[in-house]
Amino acid sequence: MKTMRYLIVKTALLSALFVLAFMPGKAQLIPDGYFNVDWQYNVPLGKSFADKSSGWGMNFEGGAFVTPAITVGGFISYHTNNKYIDRQTLDLGRNSSVNTDQQHSLFQLPFGVSGRYNFFKHSVFQPYAGLKIGPNFTRISTYYYVLKTYENTWGFYLSPELGVNIFPSPANRFGFHVAVYYSYASNHDNLWIYSIDDLNNFGFRIGVSF
């Protein structure tokens, strides 16, 4: 839990640095850049260690226009999904077992490189098609009574995205951001009798755009 809190705090600090870089007063640092801060809702697809959809996540992304239509930048996001398991007897090996209910938790922290192809750059509504690529850190945890067991793993992350930035005044680079996404991560791990074998998710993001 301490590691998770550390990762979230680190993410928040990183996002604050991004915001400072893209604020109008700092526009000379990246004269044609963008930044999104989003709340994120995530839906696990298929059989999952933690298969309940949730809104326990955020996304931070920033970049710059390398052509009038193409942006390249970076992103970092995090999300937690949960699943309740009814009381059952678990074989712990070495002639030991435990009878308990459980709360499964799957924490994901992908980060890396992002790219977008943008449409109608100077309009109020600016749709885009994007792609995110990078590593994905996960922690799978199960809570039972006052105890917790967990495993960490790393995998490859790939996420196509469709979204739109909405600027009520295009001359003022502050507006709103809406996006839908699919993500795949190649993480593999085992915890007791449970396992994760690739992660597939669908979701949407709502936030602000600078």
CORLINLIN-V350789 format. One line per field, one symbol per residue. psi: psi as a letter, one per 30 degrees, with the letter a starting at -180 (. if undefined). burial: # if it has 16 or more other ideal C-beta (glycine too) atoms within 10 Angstrom, else .. A space follows every 10 residues. Layout:
# CORLINLIN-V350789
psi=???
burial=???
This chain:
# CORLINLIN-V350789
psi=eeeeeeeeee eeeeeeeeee fglefgffei fhllkkjkkk kkjkkaklej gkllgillkk klalkflffk kkallkllkk llkkklklkk jflhhllkjl lljkkjkkil lbkkkkjkkh eglekillkl kkkaljkljk kkkkbglkkl kklklkkkjl kkakkjjejf fjhkblkklk lkkkkgkklk jbgllkikkk lkalkkalk.
burial=...#..#... #...#..##. .#.......# ..######.# ##.#...### ...#..#### ###.#..... #.######## ###......# .........# .#.####### ##.###.#.. .....###.# .#.#.##### ####.....# #.#.#.###. #.###.#... ..#.#.###. #.###.#.#. #..#.#..#. #.###.#.##
